[in-house]
Amino acid sequence: MTISLSEFLAQLAANPVLAVTVALTLGVVLVNGWTDAPNAIATCVSTRAMSARSAILMAAVFNFLGVLVMTMVNASVAATIYNMVDFGGDTHEALIALCAALFSIVVYSVVASMFDGIFQGIGYTWVLLAMCIIREFLGAGTFGGGILGPDLKGIQIIPSQFPAGMLTLPVGGFLVLACLIAAMQWALSRSKNKEESK
């Protein structure tokens, strides 16, 4: 059975439950797009290993094939999923279950993305703060430049003839980052060795 877009919109206006179900379905499609699609496609496209069209086509084909092969290979999994959603012809209960599942997908994806972004931002902020403090201290011999000291130039800790001015340049940022990564790797390997020796 096919219906035109105008008939579909008329049914949406006449049936609020259908409108909620369609809105939740569109929400699931949206959150699926911002979570799964970038992971599946972005790396191929950004490295220019594949064109955008080829990557999207590949993702669509293999998503479909994954479901198809799984149901063919393991019929018991397909039967279990089918029996889980069998409401014995009660469409009201089926619709409630469908809307609840769609709503939970949308809420989980939004909340998970929000916390992921917040905690990644906090992690990057701490790394940048550590780099800035180290670069300022060793490169200019000051602490709190721009917020402390006379004329907001920072508090002079190391006499001005001793600091390594190269650390205030961009190459100094890479050197400090390399040292921070090396220190972190050393600390992680040391703690791993202690755990293995116990």
Protein Blocks (a to p, Z undefined) as FASTA:
>chain_A
ZZdfklmmmmmmmmmklmmmmmmmmmmmmmmmmmmmmmmmmmmmmnomacfklmmmmmmm
mmmmmmmmmmmmmmmlmmmmmmmmmgghpaklmmmmmmmmmmmmmmmmmmmmmmmmmmmm
mmmmmmmmmmmmmmmmmmnopghihjgcjhhlopafbdfklpcfklmpmklmmmmmmmmm
mmmmmmmmmmmmmmmmZZ
